[in-house]
Amino acid sequence: MNLKAKWSAQLFLVFLCALGLKYFYSTASPDELRWILGPTTWLVELLSGRKFYFESFAGYMSSDHSFLIAASCAGVNFMITAFLVLSLRILLRDKTQTLSWRVVPITLSFAYIATLVANTVRICIALEMQKHSPNISWLNANQLHRLEGIVVYFGFLVALFLLTERLDSTRAKSLLRRLLLPLLIYYAIALGIPLVNGAYSRGAEFWQHSLFVVLIPIAVLLPVVTVYGVQRLRRLHRMAALG
């Protein structure tokens, strides 16, 4: 198999894995998601001190019956997004080189670990929010929960991307261009697939959710690009001073 054919086959396998995982998640019950709900709940218990018990076809219920870690809390959509970001980053960057087929299971494993961490943080924050009931007049409880979820998930996605990128000498403009990859993949999973599946038929509820999904990731990216831009300017000033 020549280089181009192998690269195309690996790209096809990545999308096939992502679509297969998405299809599985769309119909999976909490019982079928214990491979991700179980470790997540264990980490949540470790960090929060709360106890949870598994209830078949429901999820992990807190001992005081005030919080349920259900199938929707599994974070599989984040895992798919993280897997696509990691695998496509490698395939697009190194498409002129011979890549091992191990890139697929390795990036999938990293995406799984990242999902456990991100999901644990998101649920722990949600538990604290439930305990302290933050009062924000322009956001109701559902909107606040949605805001928290998007900030945590997309924030972790950007952090994961930056950790795996070679950014030591990257200019802010170049960084912004590179960050389009996780942003566009996030949009595709969070908005593109629901649109194709007819989610727009839910009317105002879907469009309100879409507004959150579009705007909040941009707000998360702005300080990241600003920080790297400032660092770049400082490096240039130091180089000019030395020169």
C-alpha positions as CSV (number, residue, x, y, z in Angstrom):
1,M,0.0,0.0,0.0
2,N,1.5,3.4,-1.0
3,L,1.7,6.4,1.3
4,K,-1.4,8.2,0.0
5,A,-3.6,5.1,0.0
6,K,-2.5,4.2,3.6
7,W,-3.2,7.8,4.8
8,S,-6.6,7.7,3.2
9,A,-7.4,4.4,4.8
10,Q,-6.3,5.7,8.2
11,L,-8.5,8.8,7.7
12,F,-11.4,6.6,6.8
13,L,-10.9,4.4,9.9
14,V,-10.8,7.5,12.1
15,F,-14.2,8.7,10.8
16,L,-15.6,5.2,10.9
17,C,-14.7,4.9,14.6
18,A,-16.2,8.3,15.4
19,L,-19.4,7.5,13.5
20,G,-19.6,4.1,15.1
21,L,-19.2,5.5,18.6
22,K,-21.7,8.2,17.9
23,Y,-24.3,5.7,16.7
24,F,-23.7,3.5,19.7
25,Y,-24.1,6.4,22.1
26,S,-27.3,7.5,20.5
27,T,-29.1,4.4,21.6
28,A,-27.0,3.3,24.6
29,S,-28.5,2.9,28.1
30,P,-26.7,3.7,31.3
31,D,-26.1,0.0,31.7
32,E,-24.2,-0.1,28.4
33,L,-22.2,3.0,29.3
34,R,-20.8,1.8,32.6
35,W,-17.3,1.6,31.0
36,I,-17.2,5.4,31.1
37,L,-19.9,6.2,33.7
38,G,-18.3,3.9,36.3
39,P,-14.8,5.4,36.3
40,T,-16.2,8.9,36.1
41,T,-18.4,8.3,39.1
42,W,-15.5,6.8,41.1
43,L,-13.4,9.9,40.4
44,V,-16.3,12.2,41.3
45,E,-16.7,10.3,44.6
46,L,-13.0,10.7,45.3
47,L,-13.0,14.4,44.7
48,S,-16.4,15.4,46.1
49,G,-16.8,13.1,49.0
50,R,-20.3,12.2,47.8
51,K,-21.5,8.6,47.4
52,F,-23.3,7.3,44.4
53,Y,-25.0,4.0,43.7
54,F,-25.8,2.4,40.4
55,E,-29.5,2.1,39.4
56,S,-30.1,0.0,36.3
57,F,-31.5,1.9,33.3
58,A,-31.1,5.2,35.3
59,G,-27.5,5.8,36.1
60,Y,-25.5,6.6,39.3
61,M,-27.7,8.2,41.9
62,S,-26.3,10.1,44.8
63,S,-27.0,8.7,48.3
64,D,-29.3,11.6,49.0
65,H,-31.1,11.2,45.7
66,S,-30.4,14.8,44.7
67,F,-28.1,14.2,41.7
68,L,-28.1,11.6,38.9
69,I,-25.1,10.8,36.7
70,A,-27.2,9.6,33.7
71,A,-26.3,8.5,30.2
72,S,-26.4,12.2,29.1
73,C,-23.5,12.8,31.6
74,A,-21.2,10.2,30.0
75,G,-19.3,12.7,27.9
76,V,-19.1,10.4,24.9
77,N,-19.6,13.4,22.5
78,F,-16.6,15.0,24.1
79,M,-14.7,11.7,23.7
80,I,-15.5,11.6,20.0
81,T,-14.5,15.3,19.6
82,A,-11.2,14.8,21.4
83,F,-10.5,11.6,19.4
84,L,-11.1,13.5,16.1
85,V,-9.0,16.5,17.2
86,L,-6.0,14.3,18.3
87,S,-6.1,11.9,15.3
88,L,-6.8,14.4,12.6
89,R,-4.1,16.7,14.0
90,I,-1.6,13.9,13.5
91,L,-2.9,12.8,10.1
92,L,-3.0,16.3,8.7
93,R,0.4,17.4,10.1
94,D,2.3,14.2,9.1
95,K,0.5,13.2,5.9
96,T,3.7,13.1,4.0
97,Q,5.2,10.6,6.4
98,T,4.5,7.0,7.1
99,L,2.2,6.7,10.2
100,S,1.6,3.6,12.2
101,W,-1.9,2.2,12.4
102,R,-1.4,2.4,16.2
103,V,-2.2,6.1,15.9
104,V,-6.0,5.3,16.0
105,P,-6.1,3.2,19.2
106,I,-3.5,5.5,20.9
107,T,-5.5,8.7,20.2
108,L,-8.7,6.9,21.2
109,S,-7.1,5.9,24.5
110,F,-6.0,9.5,25.2
111,A,-9.4,10.8,24.3
112,Y,-11.0,8.3,26.8
113,I,-8.6,9.5,29.6
114,A,-9.2,13.1,28.8
115,T,-13.0,12.5,28.9
116,L,-12.8,11.0,32.3
117,V,-10.9,14.0,33.6
118,A,-13.1,16.6,31.9
119,N,-16.3,14.8,32.9
120,T,-15.2,14.5,36.5
121,V,-14.4,18.3,36.7
122,R,-17.7,19.2,35.0
123,I,-19.8,17.0,37.4
124,C,-17.9,18.2,40.5
125,I,-18.6,21.8,39.5
126,A,-22.2,21.0,38.9
127,L,-22.4,19.4,42.4
128,E,-21.0,22.6,43.9
129,M,-23.4,24.7,41.8
130,Q,-26.3,22.6,43.1
131,K,-25.1,23.1,46.7
132,H,-24.6,26.8,46.5
133,S,-27.2,27.7,43.9
134,P,-25.5,30.6,42.2
135,N,-27.9,33.4,41.4
136,I,-27.4,35.0,37.9
137,S,-30.4,37.0,36.9
138,W,-29.9,36.7,33.2
139,L,-29.4,32.9,33.2
140,N,-31.9,30.2,34.4
141,A,-30.7,27.0,35.9
142,N,-30.7,25.1,32.6
143,Q,-28.8,27.8,30.8
144,L,-26.2,28.0,33.6
145,H,-25.8,24.2,33.4
146,R,-25.3,24.5,29.7
147,L,-22.8,27.3,30.0
148,E,-20.8,25.4,32.6
149,G,-20.7,22.2,30.4
150,I,-19.6,24.1,27.2
151,V,-16.9,26.0,29.1
152,V,-15.5,22.9,30.7
153,Y,-15.7,20.6,27.7
154,F,-14.3,23.1,25.2
155,G,-11.7,24.4,27.6
156,F,-10.4,20.9,28.1
157,L,-10.5,20.3,24.3
158,V,-8.3,23.4,23.8
159,A,-6.0,22.4,26.6
160,L,-5.6,18.9,25.1
161,F,-4.9,20.4,21.7
162,L,-2.3,22.8,23.1
163,L,-0.6,20.1,25.0
164,T,-0.1,18.1,21.9
165,E,0.8,21.0,19.6
166,R,4.3,22.4,18.9
167,L,3.6,25.9,20.0
168,D,7.0,27.1,21.4
169,S,7.6,29.6,18.5
170,T,4.1,29.9,17.2
171,R,2.8,33.4,16.5
172,A,-0.7,34.4,17.7
173,K,-2.0,34.5,14.1
174,S,-0.7,31.0,13.4
175,L,-2.1,29.7,16.7
176,L,-5.5,31.1,15.8
177,R,-5.4,29.3,12.5
178,R,-4.4,26.0,14.2
179,L,-7.1,26.4,16.8
180,L,-9.7,26.4,14.0
181,L,-9.3,22.6,14.0
182,P,-10.7,21.9,17.5
183,L,-13.3,24.7,17.0
184,L,-14.6,23.4,13.8
185,I,-14.7,19.8,15.0
186,Y,-16.5,20.9,18.1
187,Y,-19.1,22.8,16.0
188,A,-19.5,19.7,13.8
189,I,-20.2,17.4,16.7
190,A,-22.3,19.8,18.8
191,L,-24.2,21.5,16.0
192,G,-23.7,19.8,12.6
193,I,-24.8,16.3,13.5
194,P,-27.9,17.5,15.5
195,L,-28.9,19.7,12.5
196,V,-28.6,16.8,10.1
197,N,-30.8,14.7,12.5
198,G,-33.5,17.4,12.5
199,A,-32.8,18.9,15.9
200,Y,-33.9,22.3,14.5
201,S,-37.5,21.0,14.7
202,R,-37.3,21.7,18.5
203,G,-37.6,25.4,17.6
204,A,-36.5,28.1,20.0
205,E,-34.9,25.6,22.4
206,F,-32.5,24.4,19.8
207,W,-31.6,27.8,18.5
208,Q,-30.9,29.1,22.0
209,H,-28.6,26.1,22.6
210,S,-26.9,26.8,19.2
211,L,-26.2,30.4,20.3
212,F,-24.5,29.1,23.4
213,V,-22.5,26.5,21.4
214,V,-21.3,29.1,18.8
215,L,-20.4,32.0,21.1
216,I,-19.0,30.4,24.3
217,P,-16.1,28.6,22.5
218,I,-15.1,31.8,20.8
219,A,-15.1,33.5,24.2
220,V,-12.9,30.7,25.6
221,L,-10.4,31.1,22.7
222,L,-10.0,34.9,23.0
223,P,-7.8,34.9,26.2
224,V,-5.8,31.9,24.9
225,V,-4.8,33.8,21.7
226,T,-4.3,37.0,23.6
227,V,-1.8,35.4,26.0
228,Y,0.2,33.8,23.2
229,G,0.2,37.1,21.4
230,V,1.5,38.9,24.4
231,Q,4.2,36.3,24.9
232,R,5.2,36.6,21.3
233,L,5.5,40.3,21.5
234,R,7.7,40.0,24.7
235,R,10.0,37.5,22.9
236,L,10.3,39.9,19.9
237,H,11.1,42.8,22.3
238,R,13.8,40.7,24.1
239,M,15.3,39.7,20.8
240,A,15.3,43.3,19.6
241,A,17.0,44.4,22.8
242,L,19.6,41.7,22.5
243,G,20.2,42.5,18.8
